[in-house]
Amino acid sequence: MELDSQMQLDLEESAFSHIPVLSREVVEGLAVRSGGHYLDVTVGGGGHSRLILDAAVDVRLTAIDQDEDALAAAQKYLAGYGEQVKFIHSNFATYKFAAGVCDGIVADLGVSSYHLDTPERGFSFRHAASLDMRMDKRASLTAADVINGWEEGELADIFFKYGEERLSRRIARRIVERRPFDDTVELASAIASAVPPKYRYGRIHPATRVFQALRIVVNDELKSLETFLDQAPIALVPGGRIAVISFHSLEDRLVKHGLRNSPYLRVLTKKPITAQEEEIVNNPRSRSAKLRIAERKE
């Protein structure tokens, strides 16, 4: 599994980096046309949106994000495009897709470097911070609620299912023994203490998979992705395209099957498109990115 490797690599990037992953491949895959209307349902810092707006004349774009900080950053970054861009604060799973209104949709599912580099958001264990992890601050469930309130068996299950953590039961037992936890560093330390030394000093920190699982649960990411993949294709005009970038196997599996099983779509990528070596050198976050593209049937 390509396990959210950007959780480690993005730490070197600046907040809301505007370096979009697989940029050329996304623009080419969407076949951006003059006068077209596009949806960027995870606008983040606005990197992909800007490329789409620049790819042809008179392009209109609707920029969506569930994170108000991301939306504010995108508004600043895309300010020069004026009324070509409309901004909406929404989760892509709850956004109301109207039928046949857009020529292309892009979704970049990766957690941003901003989230990892902003301690108070609680996504990273590099700095001590509250266990939050909410993408949408309006949501009620936090990582602290899960870690400090869920049963040991429930914790083990989510660590295994959403983090593919093979030592999930040992880790869950240690967490229950030591809780309550107030911050990310305390939790990461407890997780590290639950695993063998060889595992503790491996390629990635032993807390990485658990933090991924917590983030997925707190933000209901996989269910939201399923809903998006089910509903978004109706918004495309015939011949319109949808491009989805995922960063770990759980997401990519849903994207693969969601696009393939949609009655509205024809898949254009038999295998996912991945970054070339030059891009990986310049933007390490792209290493685990997988792009899949489909087209609305006529």
Buried (B, 14 or more C-beta within 10 A) or exposed (E): EBBBBBBBBBEEBEBBBBBBBBBEBBBBBBBBBEEBBBBBBBBBBBBBBBBBBEBBEEBBBBBBBBBEBBBBBBBEBBEEBEEBBEBBBBBBBEBEBEEEBBBBBBBBBBBBBBBBBBBEBBBBBBBEBBBBBBBBEEBEBBBBBBBBEBEBEEBBBBBBBBBBBEBBBBBBBBBBEBBEBBBBBBBBBBBBEBBEEEEEEEEEBBBBBBBBBBBBBBBBBBEBBBBBBEBBBBBBBEEBBBBBBBBBBBBBEBBBEBBEEBEBBEBBBEEBBBBEEEBBEEBBBBBBBBBBBBBBEE
